[in-house]
Amino acid sequence: MSLQARLDAFKADFEAGKQPYNVPRPVVETMHRATAELIASGAADKALKAGDRAPAFTLNDPEGRLVSSAELLRNGPLVVSFYRGVWCPYCNMELQALEAAKPEFERLGATLVAISPQTAPNSRKSVRQNNLTFPILSDAKGAVAAAFGLRFRLPDDLVELYKGLKNDLPAFNDDPSWTMPMPARYVIAQDGTILYAEINPDYTRRPEPEDMLPALRQAAASRAA
């Protein structure tokens, strides 16, 4: 089953209020409205795209080790996934799909990392829960997401909804701002040029891992030339 098919199946059950979710319809409507407003805002159009230069970053992994994009790019192209946090089931399914595709990325010489604003303990939970073997990096206060043009503030009605659901993002991220990144996927060439970009203001929509393979093959061909 494709990643998007899995996401669609989960969304259908979640929004229908099936067990174990039992989500009231007003909650679903608030989420829909917030997503529609983010799409209409054009925020995704302002994010970095293919052909732009990716900002360099250095972030901590869950064990406190510094991971530098510049060092990773010395070894080959970089696949970067920005996600909201381990509390987001859509993000977890995406991470699992990326883990399954990781051997193909590595065959093409690429390194895979994921970035979220969550704290290190929550990143460790991401690794455990999804059986990941690639680095999960903590973008404290969302500085790297902002540099890529992905960071946005949740609307007030969604903030109130999250508070009611005990989804305390300020505690989860150690950041009082109620901001998060739009989910996004990038392939970055060794010279820092973005070869592939997919930004999803609708967090229930994610590209397939295979969608990045043409860009990775292009990067591999450039290295061989």
C-alpha positions as CSV (number, residue, x, y, z in Angstrom):
1,M,0.0,0.0,0.0
2,S,1.3,3.5,-0.9
3,L,2.1,6.0,1.8
4,Q,-0.8,8.2,0.7
5,A,-3.2,5.3,0.7
6,R,-2.3,4.6,4.3
7,L,-2.7,8.2,5.2
8,D,-6.1,8.4,3.5
9,A,-7.3,5.2,5.3
10,F,-6.3,6.6,8.7
11,K,-7.9,10.0,7.9
12,A,-11.2,8.3,6.9
13,D,-11.3,6.3,10.2
14,F,-10.2,9.3,12.3
15,E,-12.7,11.7,10.8
16,A,-15.5,9.2,11.0
17,G,-15.0,9.0,14.8
18,K,-14.3,5.3,14.7
19,Q,-12.7,3.6,17.7
20,P,-10.3,4.3,19.3
21,Y,-10.5,7.9,18.1
22,N,-14.0,9.0,18.9
23,V,-13.4,12.5,17.5
24,P,-16.4,14.9,17.7
25,R,-17.3,16.5,14.4
26,P,-16.6,20.1,15.6
27,V,-13.0,19.0,16.2
28,V,-12.7,17.7,12.6
29,E,-14.3,20.9,11.3
30,T,-11.8,23.1,13.2
31,M,-8.9,21.1,11.8
32,H,-10.3,21.4,8.3
33,R,-10.7,25.1,8.6
34,A,-7.2,25.7,9.9
35,T,-5.8,23.6,7.0
36,A,-7.9,25.5,4.4
37,E,-6.7,28.9,5.9
38,L,-3.1,27.8,5.7
39,I,-3.4,26.7,2.1
40,A,-5.2,30.0,1.2
41,S,-2.5,32.1,2.9
42,G,0.0,31.1,0.2
43,A,2.6,30.2,2.9
44,A,3.7,27.2,1.0
45,D,4.5,29.3,-2.0
46,K,7.0,31.3,0.0
47,A,9.0,28.2,1.1
48,L,12.2,27.3,-0.6
49,K,11.8,25.4,-3.9
50,A,13.9,23.4,-6.3
51,G,16.6,25.6,-7.7
52,D,17.0,27.6,-4.4
53,R,20.0,27.2,-2.2
54,A,19.4,25.3,1.0
55,P,20.4,26.9,4.3
56,A,23.2,25.1,6.1
57,F,22.2,23.8,9.6
58,T,23.7,22.2,12.6
59,L,21.2,20.5,15.0
60,N,21.3,18.0,17.9
61,D,20.3,14.4,17.5
62,P,18.3,12.8,20.4
63,E,21.6,12.0,22.2
64,G,22.8,15.6,22.1
65,R,25.3,15.0,19.3
66,L,25.7,17.8,16.7
67,V,24.8,16.9,13.2
68,S,25.9,19.3,10.4
69,S,24.4,19.4,7.0
70,A,27.7,20.6,5.6
71,E,29.4,17.4,6.9
72,L,26.6,15.2,5.6
73,L,26.8,16.7,2.2
74,R,30.5,15.9,1.8
75,N,29.4,12.3,1.5
76,G,26.6,12.8,-1.0
77,P,23.2,14.4,-1.5
78,L,20.9,14.9,1.5
79,V,17.2,13.9,1.9
80,V,15.5,16.1,4.5
81,S,12.0,15.5,5.9
82,F,10.5,18.2,8.1
83,Y,7.7,16.8,10.3
84,R,5.5,18.1,13.1
85,G,6.3,15.7,15.9
86,V,5.7,12.2,17.2
87,W,2.2,13.2,18.4
88,C,1.2,13.4,14.7
89,P,0.1,10.0,13.3
90,Y,0.5,11.2,9.7
91,C,4.1,12.1,10.4
92,N,4.8,8.7,12.0
93,M,3.5,7.0,8.9
94,E,5.7,9.1,6.7
95,L,8.8,8.4,8.8
96,Q,8.0,4.6,8.5
97,A,7.8,4.9,4.8
98,L,11.1,6.8,4.6
99,E,12.7,4.1,6.7
100,A,11.5,1.5,4.3
101,A,13.0,3.5,1.4
102,K,16.3,4.3,3.1
103,P,18.2,1.4,1.5
104,E,17.4,2.8,-2.0
105,F,18.4,6.3,-0.9
106,E,21.7,5.0,0.4
107,R,22.3,3.0,-2.8
108,L,22.2,6.3,-4.7
109,G,24.7,7.8,-2.2
110,A,22.2,9.9,-0.2
111,T,21.9,10.4,3.5
112,L,18.4,10.7,5.1
113,V,17.6,13.0,8.1
114,A,14.3,14.2,9.6
115,I,13.8,17.5,11.5
116,S,11.1,18.5,13.9
117,P,10.7,21.2,16.6
118,Q,10.2,18.6,19.4
119,T,12.5,18.1,22.4
120,A,15.1,15.3,22.5
121,P,13.0,12.9,24.6
122,N,10.2,13.2,22.1
123,S,12.7,12.6,19.3
124,R,13.9,9.5,21.1
125,K,10.2,8.4,21.2
126,S,10.0,9.0,17.4
127,V,13.0,6.7,16.9
128,R,11.6,3.9,19.2
129,Q,8.0,4.1,18.1
130,N,8.8,4.0,14.4
131,N,11.9,1.7,14.5
132,L,14.1,4.3,12.8
133,T,17.7,4.0,11.8
134,F,18.3,7.5,10.5
135,P,18.9,10.7,12.5
136,I,16.0,12.6,14.0
137,L,17.1,16.2,14.7
138,S,15.6,18.8,17.1
139,D,15.0,22.2,15.5
140,A,14.7,24.1,18.8
141,K,12.4,27.2,18.4
142,G,12.0,26.3,14.7
143,A,14.9,28.3,13.4
144,V,15.8,25.9,10.6
145,A,12.2,25.5,9.5
146,A,11.9,29.3,9.4
147,A,15.1,29.5,7.2
148,F,13.4,27.1,4.8
149,G,10.2,29.2,4.9
150,L,8.1,26.4,6.6
151,R,7.4,27.8,10.1
152,F,3.9,29.1,10.8
153,R,1.8,29.9,13.9
154,L,-1.3,27.9,14.6
155,P,-4.5,29.9,14.4
156,D,-6.2,30.8,17.7
157,D,-9.1,28.4,17.3
158,L,-6.7,25.5,16.7
159,V,-4.6,26.5,19.6
160,E,-7.7,26.4,21.9
161,L,-8.6,23.0,20.4
162,Y,-5.2,21.6,21.0
163,K,-5.3,22.9,24.6
164,G,-8.6,21.1,25.1
165,L,-7.2,17.9,23.7
166,K,-4.2,18.2,26.1
167,N,-1.9,18.5,23.1
168,D,0.5,20.9,24.8
169,L,2.9,21.9,22.0
170,P,4.7,24.5,24.1
171,A,5.7,21.8,26.6
172,F,6.3,19.2,23.8
173,N,8.6,21.6,21.9
174,D,9.9,23.6,24.9
175,D,8.7,26.7,22.9
176,P,5.8,28.9,23.9
177,S,5.1,30.2,20.4
178,W,2.5,27.6,19.2
179,T,4.4,27.3,15.9
180,M,5.3,24.3,13.8
181,P,6.7,23.5,10.3
182,M,4.6,22.7,7.3
183,P,5.5,19.1,6.5
184,A,8.1,19.2,3.7
185,R,10.6,17.0,1.9
186,Y,13.8,18.1,0.2
187,V,16.6,16.6,-1.8
188,I,19.7,18.7,-1.5
189,A,22.7,18.3,-3.9
190,Q,26.3,18.4,-2.5
191,D,26.7,22.0,-3.6
192,G,23.7,23.0,-1.5
193,T,21.2,23.4,-4.5
194,I,17.7,22.0,-3.8
195,L,16.9,19.4,-6.4
196,Y,13.5,18.4,-5.2
197,A,11.0,20.1,-2.9
198,E,7.5,19.2,-1.8
199,I,5.7,21.4,0.8
200,N,2.4,20.2,2.3
201,P,0.2,22.8,4.0
202,D,-2.3,20.0,4.2
203,Y,-0.6,17.8,6.7
204,T,-2.7,14.8,5.6
205,R,-1.0,14.8,2.1
206,R,2.6,13.5,1.8
207,P,4.7,12.6,-1.3
208,E,5.8,9.1,-1.8
209,P,9.4,8.4,-1.0
210,E,9.9,7.1,-4.6
211,D,9.0,10.6,-5.8
212,M,12.6,11.7,-4.9
213,L,14.4,9.0,-6.8
214,P,14.7,11.0,-10.1
215,A,16.4,13.8,-8.2
216,L,18.7,11.4,-6.4
217,R,19.6,9.7,-9.7
218,Q,20.3,13.1,-11.2
219,A,22.6,13.8,-8.3
220,A,24.3,10.4,-8.7
221,A,24.9,11.0,-12.4
222,S,26.4,14.4,-11.7
223,R,28.8,12.9,-9.2
224,A,29.8,10.2,-11.7
225,A,30.4,12.7,-14.5
